[in-house]
Amino acid sequence: MAIKDKVVIITGASSGIGAETAKLLASKGAKVVLGARREDKLKQLAEAIKNEGGEAVYQVMDVVNPKDNEELIRTAKESFGKIDVIFLNAGIMPSSPLSALKVDEWNNMVDVNIKGVLNGLAAVLPSFIEQKFGHVIATSSVAGLKAYPNGAVYGATKWAVRDLMEVLRMESALEGTNIRTATIYPAAINTELLDHITDEGAREGMTALYKQHGITPERIAKIVAFAIDQPEDVNVNEFTVGPTSQPW
C-alpha cells in the first residue's frame, strides 16, 4: 500500500477533517505529524493513535506564523527522517454578509486560509524540491468553486487556494520536481467551522443547512487516503465532495 510508512504532516489536526485523516492514515501505516493550536487536543489524538499501534508526533503551532510552519517541518524530519505529504487543512469560516462589515473576521480568514497555506508551502517546498518528490494536499471548499451569499470573503480565500494549488501542480510538472497536488472542495461536513460564525443570520442558515445535510469528516479523510494511495506517476488533483442529499 502506498500509504504505509509515508510521513504525513497535517495542519488543523486537532479536530474535524484533520483529526479523522490522521487516525485513518495512521491505521494504514502512515507516520503522522500533527500541527494545531490546541495542545490538549493534539496530545489526546497522538496518544489515541499510539494506543492503536500507530506512529504520531505533534507540535503546537499556528499556521499564520511562518516560524511555526518551519518548526513543524523540522519536527517531522527529526522524528521520522523525511516528509512525503503535507495536508494543509487549517481553516476558519466566520460567514457573514459583506454589509455586516466584519473586517476583523475578513482579515482573520485571509491570514489563516490564504497566508496559512502559503506559509506551509514556503516551509515544505525546499524539501520537496530538493528530494524531487512530495505531495501537497489542501482543503478548499465548494465556496472555492462557486459564489454563495454570506460567503464572499471565505469564498475568496478558498478560490485563492484553488489557484495556488493548480499553479503549483503546473509549475512542478514544468520544473521536473514531481510534486503531486490534490485540492479538496468539501460541501457540508460536520466540523467546528460553524463555531466561528458570529453573524446571527448567517449562523442560523448554516446551522440549518448542516443539520439537514452534513456528513462526517471521516468521509473527507477517505478522499485524502485515496489521493495519497495513487501510484507516484498519477496525480488526481481535484476532488469535489459533499452529501448526496445536498444540492450545493
C-alpha positions in Angstrom: 0.0 0.0 0.0 1.4 3.4 -1.0 0.3 5.0 2.3 2.3 2.6 4.5 5.5 4.3 6.0 4.8 7.7 4.4 5.4 10.6 6.6 2.4 12.9 6.5 2.1 16.4 8.1 -1.4 17.6 8.9 -2.3 21.1 9.9 -5.6 21.9 11.6 -5.1 18.4 13.0 -6.8 18.9 16.4 -10.3 18.1 15.3 -12.6 17.5 12.3 -11.2 16.6 9.0 -7.6 16.9 10.2 -8.1 14.6 13.2 -10.1 12.0 11.2 -7.5 12.0 8.5 -4.7 11.5 11.0 -6.4 8.5 12.5 -7.2 6.9 9.2 -3.8 7.3 7.7 -2.1 6.1 10.9 -4.3 3.0 10.8 -2.9 2.4 7.3 0.7 2.6 8.4 1.5 6.3 7.8 3.6 8.2 10.3 1.6 11.3 11.1 2.9 14.7 12.3 0.1 16.8 13.8 0.0 20.5 13.9 -2.6 22.8 15.5 -3.0 25.4 18.3 -4.7 23.3 21.0 -2.2 21.2 22.8 -4.7 19.2 24.8 -6.5 18.0 21.6 -3.2 17.2 19.9 -1.9 15.2 22.8 -5.1 13.3 23.1 -5.1 12.5 19.4 -1.5 11.4 19.3 -2.0 9.1 22.3 -5.1 7.6 20.8 -3.1 6.8 17.6 -0.3 5.3 19.5 -2.7 3.2 21.6 -3.9 1.7 18.3 -0.4 0.8 17.3 0.2 3.8 15.0 3.0 6.4 15.0 2.3 10.1 15.7 4.1 13.2 17.0 2.6 16.6 17.5 3.6 20.2 17.7 1.6 23.2 18.9 1.6 25.7 16.1 -0.3 28.5 14.4 -0.3 28.4 10.6 -0.2 32.2 10.4 3.2 32.2 12.0 5.9 31.3 9.4 8.4 30.1 12.1 5.8 27.7 13.4 5.4 26.1 10.0 9.2 25.8 9.7 9.4 24.2 13.1 6.7 21.7 12.1 8.8 20.6 9.1 11.8 20.2 11.4 9.8 18.1 13.8 8.8 15.8 11.0 12.4 15.4 9.8 13.8 14.9 13.3 11.1 12.4 14.2 10.9 10.4 11.1 13.7 11.4 8.8 11.7 12.7 5.8 8.5 14.2 4.6 6.3 12.6 1.9 3.0 14.5 2.2 1.7 17.8 3.7 -2.0 18.3 4.2 -2.7 22.0 4.5 -6.1 21.7 6.2 -6.3 24.5 8.8 -9.1 27.0 8.0 -11.9 29.2 9.5 -15.3 30.2 8.2 -16.9 33.1 10.0 -19.5 33.7 7.3 -21.4 37.0 7.1 -22.9 39.3 4.5 -20.4 42.0 3.3 -22.8 44.6 4.6 -22.1 43.5 8.2 -18.6 44.9 7.7 -16.9 42.3 9.9 -13.5 43.5 8.8 -11.5 41.8 11.6 -13.1 38.5 10.6 -12.2 39.1 6.9 -8.6 39.7 7.9 -8.5 36.6 10.0 -9.8 34.5 7.1 -7.1 35.9 4.8 -4.4 35.2 7.5 -5.5 31.6 8.2 -7.0 30.4 4.9 -4.5 32.0 2.5 -1.4 33.0 4.4 -1.6 29.8 6.4 -1.4 27.8 3.1 1.4 30.0 1.8 3.4 29.6 5.0 3.0 25.8 4.8 4.2 25.8 1.2 7.2 28.1 2.0 8.2 25.7 4.7 7.9 22.4 2.9 8.7 23.2 -0.7 12.5 23.4 -0.2 12.5 19.8 1.0 10.2 18.6 -1.8 12.2 20.4 -4.5 15.5 19.0 -3.2 14.3 15.5 -3.0 12.3 15.8 -6.2 9.1 14.3 -4.9 6.3 15.2 -2.5 2.6 15.6 -2.2 0.7 18.8 -1.2 -2.9 18.3 -0.3 -5.1 21.3 0.6 -8.6 21.8 1.8 -10.5 24.4 -0.2 -14.3 24.4 -0.3 -17.3 24.3 -2.7 -17.2 28.0 -1.9 -13.9 28.0 -3.9 -15.8 26.8 -6.9 -19.0 29.0 -6.9 -20.3 32.0 -5.1 -22.6 31.9 -2.1 -24.4 34.7 -0.2 -22.7 35.4 3.2 -19.5 33.7 1.9 -17.8 36.4 -0.1 -14.6 36.6 1.8 -14.5 33.0 2.8 -15.1 32.0 -0.8 -12.4 34.4 -2.0 -9.9 32.8 0.3 -10.9 29.3 -1.0 -10.7 30.5 -4.6 -7.2 31.6 -3.8 -6.3 28.1 -2.5 -7.7 26.6 -5.7 -5.4 28.9 -7.8 -2.3 28.3 -5.7 -2.7 24.6 -5.9 -3.3 24.5 -9.6 -0.3 26.7 -10.4 1.9 24.5 -8.0 0.8 21.4 -10.0 1.7 23.0 -13.3 5.0 24.5 -12.2 6.2 21.4 -10.5 5.5 19.5 -13.8 7.4 22.1 -15.8 10.3 22.1 -13.4 10.5 18.4 -13.0 10.2 18.3 -9.3 7.5 15.6 -9.3 5.3 17.3 -6.7 1.8 15.9 -6.7 -1.1 18.1 -5.6 -4.7 17.4 -4.5 -7.2 20.1 -3.7 -10.4 19.1 -1.9 -13.6 21.0 -2.2 -15.9 19.9 0.6 -19.6 20.8 0.9 -21.4 20.4 4.2 -19.1 18.5 6.5 -19.8 18.4 10.2 -16.8 20.0 11.8 -16.1 23.0 14.1 -16.3 25.5 11.2 -19.7 26.8 12.3 -18.4 27.7 15.7 -16.6 30.7 14.2 -19.7 32.4 12.8 -20.7 35.4 14.8 -23.4 36.9 12.4 -26.7 35.6 13.7 -28.5 35.3 10.4 -25.6 33.5 8.7 -25.2 31.2 11.7 -28.8 30.2 11.7 -28.8 29.5 8.0 -25.6 27.4 8.0 -26.7 25.5 11.1 -29.9 24.5 9.5 -28.1 23.5 6.3 -25.6 21.4 8.1 -28.2 19.8 10.4 -30.1 18.7 7.3 -27.3 17.6 5.1 -24.0 17.4 6.9 -21.8 14.3 6.8 -18.9 13.2 8.9 -15.3 14.4 8.4 -14.2 10.8 8.1 -15.7 10.9 4.6 -13.1 13.5 3.6 -10.3 11.5 5.3 -11.0 8.7 2.9 -10.5 11.1 0.0 -7.1 12.1 1.3 -6.2 8.5 1.7 -7.3 7.8 -1.9 -5.2 10.6 -3.2 -2.1 9.5 -1.4 -2.6 5.9 -2.3 -2.3 6.5 -6.0 0.9 5.4 -7.8 3.6 8.1 -7.8 3.2 8.8 -11.5 -0.5 9.5 -11.1 -1.9 12.8 -9.8 -5.6 13.2 -9.1 -5.6 16.9 -8.4 -9.2 17.8 -7.6 -12.0 16.3 -5.5 -15.4 17.9 -5.0 -17.1 16.1 -2.2 -20.3 16.5 -0.3 -23.5 14.9 1.0 -25.6 13.1 -1.6 -28.6 15.0 -0.3 -27.1 18.5 -0.6 -27.8 20.5 -3.8 -24.6 22.5 -3.4 
